[in-house]
Amino acid sequence: MIATPDPQPQQNRLLALLPGEDLAALLPKLRFVRFPLGAPVYESGERLSHVYFPTRGIVSLLYVTNNGDSAELAVIGSEGMVGVSLFMGGETTPNRAIVQAACDAYELPARDLKEKFAEGGTFQLLMLKFTQALITQVSQTAVCNLHHTIDQQLCRWLLLSLDRLSGNRIQMTQELIANMLGVRRQGVTEAARRLEILGIIEYSRGLITVSDRRALEQRCCECYATVKIETDRLLPG
């Protein structure tokens, strides 16, 4: 069996946008890690010791209430970094970070992140731009959950996930999607069924296949486009 080589750090958009000398200074401090589906990256209130630059997969930021209900705030893939609270002045966060799709990432210790951020320059600017993009996504998610239908929310969620995956398949049960969106499972089941009838998706045993992405975009609210446009504007590449 031939071993698959580890992804390169430049497969993460933030690391790829760094000048050569900045990336060269970080490379010895980066460590490749792999997270399986469902693995926690960090828990609510936990002191963060590292940040993560994904090169593949999806990490979901969740808020979990005291009674166990949850809702997704944002998703992060190879365009970003998990753990922005470390350079924003906090050591902990009230959110959970859970792997939504099996994730490869490069881990950077908190101390090295803070030292590099304190230098200013391109690294600091990129981290702040990504934070702005992340805030846009969190804000738009709140608007979408409040004002748009479950059908539109599901379309947005599917598109955000597809953008961070290499193919057109998403491994996720309807129950987990309902937990991500903070809605009843029955509502997700009915919304997914409507998309199936239209031939936009196929759903079988926890695997969603998007057959017609263009139709999915047409049925989505403006929230997906707003997040994508802002992210691409701030972090072109």
C-alpha positions as CSV (number, residue, x, y, z in Angstrom):
1,M,0.0,0.0,0.0
2,I,1.4,3.4,-1.0
3,A,1.3,6.0,1.7
4,T,-0.5,9.3,0.9
5,P,1.8,12.3,1.4
6,D,0.7,14.9,3.9
7,P,-0.9,18.0,2.3
8,Q,1.3,21.0,2.0
9,P,0.7,24.0,4.3
10,Q,0.1,26.2,1.2
11,Q,-3.2,24.3,0.7
12,N,-4.5,26.6,3.4
13,R,-5.5,29.9,1.9
14,L,-4.1,32.0,4.7
15,L,-0.7,30.3,4.7
16,A,-0.6,30.5,0.9
17,L,-1.1,34.3,1.0
18,L,1.9,34.8,3.3
19,P,5.1,36.2,1.8
20,G,7.8,33.6,1.4
21,E,9.9,34.7,4.3
22,D,6.9,34.8,6.7
23,L,5.9,31.3,5.7
24,A,9.4,30.0,6.0
25,A,9.6,31.4,9.5
26,L,6.4,29.5,10.5
27,L,7.1,26.2,8.8
28,P,9.4,24.7,11.5
29,K,6.7,25.5,14.1
30,L,3.8,23.9,12.2
31,R,2.8,20.3,12.9
32,F,0.5,18.2,10.6
33,V,-2.5,16.7,12.4
34,R,-5.6,14.8,11.2
35,F,-9.0,14.9,12.8
36,P,-11.7,12.3,12.1
37,L,-15.4,13.1,11.5
38,G,-17.0,14.2,14.8
39,A,-13.8,14.9,16.6
40,P,-13.7,17.9,19.0
41,V,-11.0,20.5,18.1
42,Y,-11.8,22.4,21.3
43,E,-14.6,22.6,23.8
44,S,-16.5,25.5,25.2
45,G,-14.5,27.3,27.9
46,E,-11.4,25.3,27.3
47,R,-8.1,27.2,27.3
48,L,-6.8,27.2,23.8
49,S,-3.2,25.9,23.4
50,H,-3.0,25.8,19.6
51,V,-4.7,27.2,16.5
52,Y,-5.3,25.1,13.3
53,F,-5.0,25.9,9.6
54,P,-7.1,23.3,7.8
55,T,-6.0,22.1,4.4
56,R,-8.9,19.7,3.9
57,G,-12.3,19.1,5.5
58,I,-14.7,21.3,7.6
59,V,-14.7,22.5,11.2
60,S,-18.0,23.7,12.6
61,L,-18.2,26.3,15.3
62,L,-21.2,25.6,17.5
63,Y,-22.9,27.2,20.5
64,V,-24.4,24.7,22.9
65,T,-27.0,25.8,25.5
66,N,-27.2,24.6,29.0
67,N,-30.0,22.2,28.1
68,G,-28.0,20.6,25.3
69,D,-29.5,22.4,22.3
70,S,-27.0,23.6,19.7
71,A,-26.8,25.8,16.7
72,E,-24.0,26.3,14.2
73,L,-22.4,29.8,14.1
74,A,-19.9,29.3,11.2
75,V,-17.9,26.7,9.2
76,I,-14.2,26.9,8.6
77,G,-12.3,25.0,5.9
78,S,-9.0,25.5,4.0
79,E,-9.8,29.2,3.6
80,G,-9.2,30.0,7.3
81,M,-8.0,29.2,10.8
82,V,-9.6,27.7,13.9
83,G,-8.9,29.6,17.1
84,V,-9.1,33.4,16.4
85,S,-9.8,34.2,20.1
86,L,-6.1,33.6,20.8
87,F,-5.0,36.7,19.0
88,M,-8.1,38.7,19.8
89,G,-7.1,38.8,23.5
90,G,-8.9,35.8,24.9
91,E,-7.6,32.4,25.9
92,T,-11.0,30.7,25.8
93,T,-14.2,30.9,23.8
94,P,-17.8,29.9,24.7
95,N,-18.1,28.0,21.4
96,R,-17.3,24.4,20.5
97,A,-15.3,23.5,17.4
98,I,-16.3,20.1,16.0
99,V,-15.1,18.4,12.8
100,Q,-18.0,18.3,10.4
101,A,-16.0,16.6,7.6
102,A,-12.7,14.7,8.2
103,C,-10.1,17.3,8.5
104,D,-6.3,17.7,7.8
105,A,-4.7,20.7,9.4
106,Y,-1.5,22.3,10.5
107,E,-1.3,23.1,14.2
108,L,0.5,26.1,15.5
109,P,1.2,26.6,19.2
110,A,-0.5,29.6,20.9
111,R,2.8,31.2,21.9
112,D,4.1,31.1,18.3
113,L,0.9,32.6,17.0
114,K,0.9,35.5,19.4
115,E,4.6,36.3,18.7
116,K,4.0,36.3,15.0
117,F,0.8,38.3,15.3
118,A,2.6,40.9,17.5
119,E,5.2,41.5,14.8
120,G,2.5,43.1,12.6
121,G,2.9,43.0,8.9
122,T,1.2,40.7,6.5
123,F,0.5,37.9,9.0
124,Q,-1.4,40.2,11.3
125,L,-3.3,41.8,8.4
126,L,-4.4,38.3,7.1
127,M,-5.5,37.2,10.5
128,L,-7.7,40.4,10.9
129,K,-9.1,40.0,7.4
130,F,-10.1,36.4,8.2
131,T,-11.6,37.5,11.4
132,Q,-13.7,40.0,9.5
133,A,-14.8,37.3,7.1
134,L,-15.7,35.0,10.0
135,I,-17.7,37.8,11.7
136,T,-19.6,38.3,8.5
137,Q,-20.5,34.6,8.4
138,V,-21.6,34.5,12.0
139,S,-23.7,37.6,11.5
140,Q,-25.3,36.4,8.3
141,T,-26.1,33.0,9.9
142,A,-28.0,34.8,12.7
143,V,-30.0,36.8,10.1
144,C,-30.7,33.7,8.0
145,N,-31.9,31.6,11.0
146,L,-34.2,34.4,12.0
147,H,-35.7,35.6,8.7
148,H,-35.4,32.8,6.2
149,T,-37.1,29.5,5.7
150,I,-35.7,26.1,6.6
151,D,-35.4,25.4,2.8
152,Q,-33.2,28.4,2.3
153,Q,-31.2,27.7,5.4
154,L,-30.6,24.1,4.2
155,C,-29.5,25.4,0.8
156,R,-27.1,27.9,2.4
157,W,-25.6,25.2,4.7
158,L,-25.1,22.8,1.8
159,L,-23.4,25.4,-0.4
160,L,-21.1,26.5,2.4
161,S,-20.2,22.9,3.0
162,L,-19.6,22.2,-0.7
163,D,-17.2,25.1,-1.0
164,R,-15.0,23.4,1.6
165,L,-15.1,19.9,0.1
166,S,-13.4,18.5,-3.1
167,G,-16.5,16.8,-4.5
168,N,-20.3,17.1,-4.5
169,R,-20.9,14.7,-1.6
170,I,-21.5,15.6,2.0
171,Q,-21.6,12.9,4.8
172,M,-24.1,14.1,7.3
173,T,-27.4,12.8,8.7
174,Q,-30.5,14.9,8.7
175,E,-30.5,14.8,12.5
176,L,-27.1,16.4,12.6
177,I,-28.0,19.0,10.1
178,A,-31.0,19.9,12.2
179,N,-28.7,20.3,15.2
180,M,-26.4,22.5,13.2
181,L,-29.3,24.7,12.0
182,G,-31.0,24.7,15.4
183,V,-34.3,23.4,13.9
184,R,-36.5,20.3,14.2
185,R,-35.4,17.2,12.3
186,Q,-38.8,17.0,10.7
187,G,-38.3,20.4,9.1
188,V,-35.0,19.3,7.6
189,T,-36.4,16.0,6.4
190,E,-39.2,17.9,4.6
191,A,-36.9,20.5,3.1
192,A,-34.5,17.8,1.9
193,R,-37.3,15.8,0.4
194,R,-38.4,18.9,-1.6
195,L,-34.9,19.2,-3.0
196,E,-34.9,15.5,-3.9
197,I,-38.2,15.8,-5.8
198,L,-36.7,18.6,-7.8
199,G,-33.6,16.5,-8.6
200,I,-31.3,19.0,-6.9
201,I,-29.9,16.5,-4.3
202,E,-29.9,12.8,-3.6
203,Y,-30.0,11.5,0.0
204,S,-29.2,8.0,1.2
205,R,-27.9,6.7,4.5
206,G,-26.3,9.9,5.7
207,L,-24.8,10.8,2.4
208,I,-26.0,13.8,0.5
209,T,-25.1,14.1,-3.2
210,V,-25.7,17.5,-4.8
211,S,-26.7,16.8,-8.4
212,D,-27.5,20.4,-9.5
213,R,-25.5,23.1,-7.7
214,R,-26.8,25.9,-9.9
215,A,-30.4,25.1,-8.9
216,L,-29.3,25.0,-5.3
217,E,-27.8,28.5,-5.6
218,Q,-31.0,29.7,-7.2
219,R,-33.2,28.4,-4.3
220,C,-30.9,29.9,-1.7
221,C,-31.3,33.2,0.1
222,E,-28.8,36.0,-0.3
223,C,-26.9,34.9,2.8
224,Y,-24.6,32.4,1.1
225,A,-23.6,34.9,-1.6
226,T,-23.0,37.7,1.0
227,V,-20.6,35.5,2.9
228,K,-18.8,34.1,-0.1
229,I,-18.3,37.5,-1.8
230,E,-16.9,39.1,1.4
231,T,-14.6,36.1,2.1
232,D,-13.2,36.2,-1.5
233,R,-12.8,40.0,-1.3
234,L,-10.8,39.9,1.9
235,L,-8.9,36.7,1.1
236,P,-8.5,36.4,-2.7
237,G,-7.1,33.2,-4.0
